């Protein structure tokens, strides 16, 4: 259990880097950044399979189709929906909707032998953290009057909200299905499955870039394209390949409900990186929200022991 918890927290730490990557790649569109990250993931996964040689298992056709479907749910499809939601509804509301994923995974992934009362404390603390984050976002972005006007006047807001809900469904389904698949196939270890997912994700990312990304000429003309390329590679290897291995390890060793709670660590690390990048301390509301998130994780770990 301790190994699974450590792996889940490590995945959250690596996923958190994705939230600050766009701030370090000015001029690079969300689609280009996502495609670059996932293409890097696919290429590195292919390299790992080549280096493993004959010791690297190859998927059967059903396993290959499963990897393709899961890559759409948890990687390219999820991120594309999120990008579309942010384009239509801004950053804050989609982020808060996506932030409910740990709650849904905890509710839907509860082990049969675990009482609902055992999860109440973790759920309440996580919900309180989300509410505080929502208050912080509303206080720091728009006054209530301006926010109300935005809700009334923005014609694309509803579409953005629906896209965010769809992205939430994708990531929730990926978390539950990925854990169930790994438990049904113990012969496939965490690294092998991460490599298979990487190949499938890389293919999807190429199609995403071909359909909605910028041309090579436009990309090469961007200022700081070398730095942006390095960040795509770093997040592809770290926040995709390595994070997927850690998450697979956690999914094999822990129940989906506890894994769902550990997803909150992604938010904690993302906030830490963001404030560190800005060189400032968080204000009271985000700091209190992080405290509730941390207590929620601890309460959920205690409930599952």
Secondary structure as UniProt FT lines:
FT   HELIX           2..15
FT   TURN            16..17
FT   HELIX           18..21
FT   HELIX           22..24
FT   TURN            26..27
FT   HELIX           30..52
FT   HELIX           53..55
FT   HELIX           61..71
FT   HELIX           72..76
FT   HELIX           77..89
FT   HELIX           92..98
FT   TURN            99..100
FT   HELIX           101..108
FT   TURN            112..113
FT   HELIX           116..141
FT   HELIX           144..153
FT   TURN            155..156
FT   HELIX           157..184
FT   TURN            186..187
FT   HELIX           190..212
FT   HELIX           216..221
FT   TURN            223..224
FT   HELIX           225..235
FT   HELIX           236..242
FT   HELIX           243..253
FT   HELIX           256..262
FT   HELIX           264..278
FT   HELIX           284..304
//
